[in-house]
């Protein structure tokens, strides 16, 4: 098996969000225990295992160092960016990829755009006691925000968490045990905190997923797709829209995640994309 270390959502090495990518060719997936061990050995927030089913058809499974997840945006961008940079796919080719979140499409090239699962608004978090608990976990107040947190999924359920301003967002020092406890109870993956900066970006964001062994992510495709839908539902962006989210600043790994959203015949179509760079590759023995 060939493995790669790839920085996603960046045009520069050592920026963006690093992921492991393991190319299996047309071989069957290894057993789950081995894939989990490989992900733990590579130590990145997610490692994608990519099997080629046909010329433009793939199956991808995603593992954190502690568990399997159904879908991962930055690892998908890293996977198709690697397939493009290694010459398996050509500029502009459209591919089908199968995940545990369903079959989705990607358009590859220097910039990869990936289709997300149809968004779902799962729950509005309006209980005052729960709101206090959530905001205490990240160390700020929810008063006078005018927006409520909501659980939204485009393949993975995340808590969209509005923060008053960018300075407060950058100053967050979450209690990771409390965040993990709340996400476990609400059956979600992460707190996806965001704030508006009026600086050309749709929002600045930070993502905390300690329940899955990832205290903070520097770029998250699925969660930013969910945030796009949250903003649309709350009438903060129009139909159609293009968004650009700046993430990873607090980790000194700035990432720009592009999304497109369009509502057609009652169905919301969301795509997430960005560039990637291979920083290392080798062979798993």
QUIVENNOR-V213661 format. One record per backbone hydrogen bond with DSSP energy under -1.0 kcal/mol. CO is the residue of the C=O (numbers start at 1). NH is the residue of the N-H. Records with the same first field share a line. If there is no record, write none. Layout:
# QUIVENNOR-V213661
CO = NH, NH
This chain:
# QUIVENNOR-V213661
1 = 284
2 = 23
3 = 282
4 = 21
5 = 279, 280
6 = 19
7 = 277
8 = 17
9 = 256
12 = 15
17 = 8
19 = 6
20 = 48
21 = 4
22 = 50
23 = 2
24 = 27
25 = 52
31 = 35
32 = 36
33 = 37
34 = 38
35 = 39
36 = 40
37 = 41
38 = 42
39 = 43
46 = 20
47 = 63
48 = 22
49 = 61
50 = 24
51 = 59
54 = 57
56 = 96
57 = 53, 54
58 = 98
59 = 51
61 = 49
62 = 69
63 = 47
67 = 64
72 = 76
73 = 77
74 = 78
75 = 79
76 = 80
77 = 81
78 = 82
79 = 83
80 = 84
81 = 85
82 = 86
83 = 88, 89
84 = 87
90 = 93
93 = 108
95 = 106
96 = 58
97 = 104
98 = 60
99 = 102
102 = 99
104 = 97
105 = 115
106 = 95
107 = 113
108 = 92
112 = 274
113 = 107
114 = 272
120 = 153
123 = 151
124 = 126
127 = 131
128 = 132
129 = 133
130 = 134
131 = 135
132 = 136
133 = 137
135 = 139, 140
137 = 175
142 = 145
149 = 125
150 = 160
151 = 122, 123
152 = 158
153 = 120
154 = 117
157 = 189
158 = 152
159 = 192
160 = 150
161 = 194
165 = 169
166 = 170
167 = 171
169 = 172
174 = 176
175 = 179
176 = 180
177 = 181
178 = 182
179 = 183
180 = 184
181 = 185
182 = 186
183 = 188
190 = 159
191 = 208
192 = 161
193 = 206
194 = 163
195 = 204
203 = 246
204 = 195
206 = 193
207 = 217
208 = 191
209 = 212, 214
210 = 213
214 = 209
220 = 224
221 = 225
222 = 226
223 = 227
224 = 228
225 = 229
226 = 230
227 = 231
228 = 232
229 = 233
230 = 234
231 = 236
232 = 235
241 = 261
243 = 259
244 = 202
245 = 257
246 = 205
247 = 255
248 = 253
249 = 252
254 = 16
255 = 247
257 = 245
258 = 273
259 = 243
260 = 271
261 = 241
262 = 269
264 = 267
267 = 264
269 = 262
270 = 116
271 = 260
272 = 114
273 = 258
274 = 112
275 = 9, 10
277 = 7
280 = 5
282 = 3
